[in-house]
């Protein structure tokens, strides 16, 4: 169940911090009964950003595959072997 708090509860910063870290869920802040902000721990935020990045990269790879923009593994290795090394 989502954590939903009114904006006036932000005064109790210790409670909010503890909620963020113990539940590992975002806290939704309302203002005048409507959604206004989302608060979460840095760890939870970083995990979400990492997963979003992975999903983005997978989607791009799937699109490249569908277009046929792929190399055979042996061809790719041969290209890497023939590439001049940087010294």
N, CA, C and O of each residue as an XYZ file, in Angstrom:
348
protein
N       0.845     -1.176      0.000
C       0.000      0.000      0.000
C       0.892      1.242      0.000
O       1.845      1.310      0.776
N       0.605      2.205     -0.841
C       1.472      3.381     -0.922
C       1.398      4.243      0.344
O       0.358      4.338      0.995
N       2.532      4.863      0.667
C       2.594      5.813      1.776
C       2.181      7.181      1.250
O       2.832      7.736      0.365
N       1.110      7.713      1.791
C       0.612      9.015      1.368
C       0.507      9.901      2.602
O      -0.141      9.538      3.583
N       1.146     11.060      2.546
C       1.137     11.992      3.670
C       0.781     13.390      3.190
O       1.115     13.771      2.068
N       0.102     14.155      4.041
C      -0.132     15.562      3.692
C       1.157     16.367      3.863
O       2.029     15.998      4.650
N       1.265     17.441      3.136
C       2.481     18.256      3.137
C       2.836     18.776      4.531
O       4.013     18.981      4.828
N       1.854     18.989      5.373
C       2.140     19.508      6.725
C       2.964     18.516      7.546
O       3.640     18.917      8.494
N       2.919     17.213      7.193
C       3.696     16.218      7.928
C       5.182     16.266      7.605
O       5.973     15.563      8.234
N       5.572     17.083      6.633
C       6.991     17.202      6.300
C       7.790     17.867      7.413
O       9.020     17.825      7.409
N       7.106     18.469      8.348
C       7.815     19.102      9.478
C       8.587     18.070     10.295
O       9.628     18.376     10.877
N       8.061     16.836     10.331
C       8.706     15.771     11.103
C       9.688     15.030     10.199
O       9.416     13.921      9.739
N      10.843     15.668      9.951
C      11.804     15.135      8.991
C      12.402     13.794      9.421
O      12.701     12.950      8.576
N      12.575     13.596     10.721
C      13.131     12.328     11.200
C      12.176     11.182     10.879
O      12.608     10.113     10.446
N      10.892     11.401     11.088
C       9.884     10.377     10.783
C       9.874     10.067      9.288
O       9.821      8.903      8.891
N       9.926     11.101      8.468
C       9.903     10.912      7.016
C      11.135     10.128      6.576
O      11.020      9.204      5.771
N      12.312     10.483      7.091
C      13.544      9.794      6.746
C      13.466      8.321      7.134
O      13.830      7.448      6.347
N      12.994      8.048      8.336
C      12.862      6.663      8.787
C      11.905      5.880      7.888
O      12.167      4.725      7.550
N      10.799      6.509      7.505
C       9.835      5.841      6.615
C      10.482      5.504      5.277
O      10.287      4.410      4.749
N      11.246      6.434      4.733
C      11.909      6.208      3.439
C      12.862      5.022      3.504
O      12.927      4.216      2.575
N      13.596      4.921      4.597
C      14.620      3.885      4.692
C      14.066      2.540      5.144
O      14.617      1.506      4.768
N      13.011      2.515      5.926
C      12.491      1.231      6.405
C      11.556      0.572      5.396
O      11.516     -0.655      5.307
N      10.809      1.362      4.641
C       9.863      0.763      3.705
C      10.462      0.551      2.319
O       9.958     -0.263      1.547
N      11.529      1.272      1.996
C      12.110      1.237      0.649
C      11.060      1.493     -0.421
O      11.137      0.949     -1.523
N      10.110      2.299     -0.098
C       9.045      2.692     -1.015
C       8.991      4.215     -1.070
O       9.377      4.878     -0.107
N       8.527      4.770     -2.162
C       8.363      6.223     -2.209
C       7.233      6.677     -1.294
O       6.295      5.930     -1.015
N       7.347      7.896     -0.844
C       6.283      8.512     -0.038
C       5.665      9.605     -0.888
O       6.359     10.497     -1.377
N       4.368      9.528     -1.057
C       3.649     10.500     -1.872
C       3.126     11.605     -0.961
O       2.436     11.340      0.023
N       3.461     12.842     -1.300
C       3.065     14.004     -0.511
C       1.920     14.706     -1.237
O       1.988     14.985     -2.434
N       0.867     14.979     -0.467
C      -0.282     15.672     -1.047
C      -0.344     17.108     -0.549
O       0.110     17.433      0.548
N      -0.917     17.948     -1.387
C      -1.132     19.351     -1.040
C      -2.569     19.662     -1.427
O      -2.955     19.525     -2.589
N      -3.354     20.079     -0.446
C      -4.779     20.341     -0.646
C      -5.505     19.140     -1.254
O      -6.412     19.290     -2.073
N      -5.083     17.947     -0.832
C      -5.749     16.733     -1.271
C      -5.296     16.186     -2.610
O      -5.816     15.166     -3.062
N      -4.341     16.836     -3.254
C      -3.861     16.389     -4.562
C      -2.381     16.025     -4.480
O      -1.644     16.583     -3.667
N      -1.953     15.095     -5.318
C      -0.551     14.708     -5.351
C       0.327     15.899     -5.689
O       0.012     16.682     -6.585
N       1.440     16.031     -4.961
C       2.329     17.177     -5.163
C       3.785     16.757     -5.344
O       4.468     17.286     -6.220
N       4.276     15.813     -4.530
C       5.683     15.424     -4.572
C       5.818     13.949     -4.230
O       4.895     13.318     -3.715
N       6.995     13.424     -4.531
C       7.354     12.066     -4.126
C       8.720     12.141     -3.462
O       9.633     12.795     -3.966
N       8.851     11.469     -2.333
C      10.112     11.450     -1.590
C      10.535      9.993     -1.433
O       9.715      9.125     -1.134
N      11.841      9.735     -1.639
C      12.354      8.380     -1.440
C      13.808      8.449     -0.999
O      14.461      9.483     -1.135
N      14.303      7.343     -0.473
C      15.705      7.301     -0.061
C      16.605      7.361     -1.291
O      16.186      7.028     -2.399
N      17.830      7.784     -1.080
C      18.790      7.856     -2.173
C      19.045      6.451     -2.733
O      19.159      6.273     -3.946
N      19.133      5.468     -1.854
C      19.379      4.094     -2.299
C      18.264      3.622     -3.227
O      18.532      3.035     -4.275
N      17.026      3.876     -2.845
C      15.879      3.477     -3.660
C      15.880      4.241     -4.988
O      15.589      3.663     -6.035
N      16.198      5.509     -4.948
C      16.263      6.325     -6.166
C      17.332      5.785     -7.115
O      17.076      5.612     -8.307
N      18.527      5.521     -6.589
C      19.612      5.028     -7.427
C      19.270      3.676     -8.045
O      19.586      3.423     -9.207
N      18.626      2.814     -7.270
C      18.217      1.513     -7.793
C      17.215      1.689     -8.932
O      17.317      1.027     -9.964
N      16.251      2.579     -8.739
C      15.253      2.835     -9.789
C      15.897      3.416    -11.040
O      15.541      3.021    -12.150
N      16.833      4.342    -10.886
C      17.511      4.940    -12.036
C      18.342      3.892    -12.776
O      18.394      3.896    -14.005
N      18.987      3.003    -12.035
C      19.769      1.933    -12.647
C      18.867      1.025    -13.474
O      19.192      0.688    -14.612
N      17.731      0.630    -12.897
C      16.800     -0.245    -13.610
C      16.221      0.443    -14.845
O      16.048     -0.195    -15.884
N      15.923      1.727    -14.741
C      15.426      2.467    -15.905
C      16.466      2.503    -17.017
O      16.130      2.350    -18.191
N      17.733      2.705    -16.646
C      18.804      2.740    -17.632
C      18.966      1.379    -18.312
O      19.125      1.309    -19.530
N      18.926      0.310    -17.533
C      19.034     -1.038    -18.096
C      17.883     -1.298    -19.063
O      18.095     -1.815    -20.161
N      16.666     -0.940    -18.657
C      15.505     -1.146    -19.527
C      15.623     -0.340    -20.814
O      15.241     -0.818    -21.882
N      16.146      0.872    -20.720
C      16.338      1.708    -21.913
C      17.337      1.057    -22.862
O      17.109      1.002    -24.070
N      18.432      0.571    -22.316
C      19.448     -0.072    -23.146
C      18.914     -1.353    -23.793
O      19.213     -1.639    -24.952
N      18.127     -2.117    -23.043
C      17.536     -3.332    -23.611
C      16.560     -3.005    -24.740
O      16.527     -3.695    -25.759
N      15.771     -1.953    -24.554
C      14.832     -1.548    -25.596
C      15.576     -1.126    -26.856
O      15.186     -1.499    -27.963
N      16.648     -0.349    -26.696
C      17.453      0.075    -27.844
C      18.059     -1.130    -28.552
O      18.087     -1.179    -29.782
N      18.544     -2.102    -27.783
C      19.141     -3.304    -28.380
C      18.086     -4.105    -29.141
O      18.365     -4.622    -30.222
N      16.877     -4.210    -28.587
C      15.800     -4.926    -29.270
C      15.430     -4.234    -30.580
O      15.175     -4.897    -31.586
N      15.402     -2.903    -30.568
C      15.083     -2.158    -31.792
C      16.158     -2.366    -32.851
O      15.845     -2.533    -34.030
N      17.428     -2.358    -32.436
C      18.522     -2.605    -33.373
C      18.409     -4.017    -33.950
O      18.624     -4.227    -35.144
N      18.073     -4.972    -33.102
C      17.932     -6.358    -33.554
C      16.800     -6.484    -34.574
O      16.950     -7.153    -35.597
N      15.666     -5.837    -34.289
C      14.522     -5.891    -35.211
C      14.865     -5.272    -36.561
O      14.372     -5.728    -37.593
N      15.706     -4.238    -36.566
C      16.119     -3.586    -37.813
C      17.171     -4.416    -38.546
O      17.491     -4.135    -39.701
N      17.698     -5.416    -37.890
C      18.755     -6.222    -38.498
C      20.119     -5.592    -38.351
O      21.073     -6.004    -39.011
N      20.217     -4.600    -37.494
C      21.476     -3.883    -37.285
C      22.324     -4.622    -36.248
O      22.606     -4.102    -35.169
N      22.724     -5.847    -36.601
C      23.509     -6.681    -35.695
C      24.686     -7.282    -36.452
O      24.690     -7.335    -37.681
N      25.664     -7.725    -35.711
C      26.824     -8.389    -36.288
C      26.878     -9.821    -35.772
O      26.478    -10.110    -34.644
N      27.370    -10.686    -36.600
C      27.666    -12.035    -36.173
C      28.789    -11.939    -35.140
O      29.672    -11.091    -35.271
N      28.769    -12.779    -34.135
C      29.778    -12.719    -33.075
C      31.187    -12.875    -33.633
O      32.109    -12.183    -33.203
N      31.353    -13.789    -34.593
C      32.682    -13.996    -35.172
C      33.133    -12.763    -35.955
O      34.307    -12.395    -35.913
N      32.205    -12.125    -36.666
C      32.545    -10.898    -37.404
C      32.936     -9.777    -36.444
O      33.893     -9.045    -36.694
N      32.200     -9.648    -35.357
C      32.489     -8.595    -34.380
C      33.869     -8.803    -33.761
O      34.628     -7.848    -33.598
N      34.195    -10.056    -33.413
C      35.517    -10.334    -32.842
C      36.629    -10.059    -33.854
O      37.691     -9.547    -33.502
N      36.371    -10.403    -35.106
C      37.373    -10.157    -36.150
C      37.609     -8.662    -36.315
O      38.750     -8.227    -36.471
N      36.527     -7.868    -36.282
C      36.673     -6.409    -36.370
C      37.502     -5.867    -35.216
O      38.358     -5.002    -35.405
N      37.241     -6.380    -34.026
C      38.000     -5.920    -32.851
C      39.472     -6.304    -32.972
O      40.349     -5.522    -32.603
N      39.743     -7.482    -33.477
C      41.151     -7.923    -33.629
C      41.889     -7.079    -34.657
O      43.080     -6.808    -34.503
N      41.186     -6.664    -35.705
C      41.831     -5.901    -36.779
C      41.892     -4.404    -36.501
O      42.510     -3.653    -37.256
N      41.261     -3.976    -35.434
C      41.268     -2.550    -35.091
C      42.647     -2.174    -34.575
O      43.219     -2.884    -33.748
N      43.182     -1.061    -35.059
C      44.503     -0.659    -34.553
C      44.422     -0.313    -33.066
O      43.470      0.321    -32.610
N      45.431     -0.740    -32.330
C      45.450     -0.454    -30.895
C      45.890      0.975    -30.651
O      46.658      1.550    -31.423
N      45.395      1.531    -29.572
C      45.734      2.909    -29.189
C      46.877      2.842    -28.190
O      46.765      2.164    -27.169
N      47.954      3.522    -28.462
C      49.110      3.511    -27.557
C      49.311      4.845    -26.918
O      50.238      5.017    -26.127
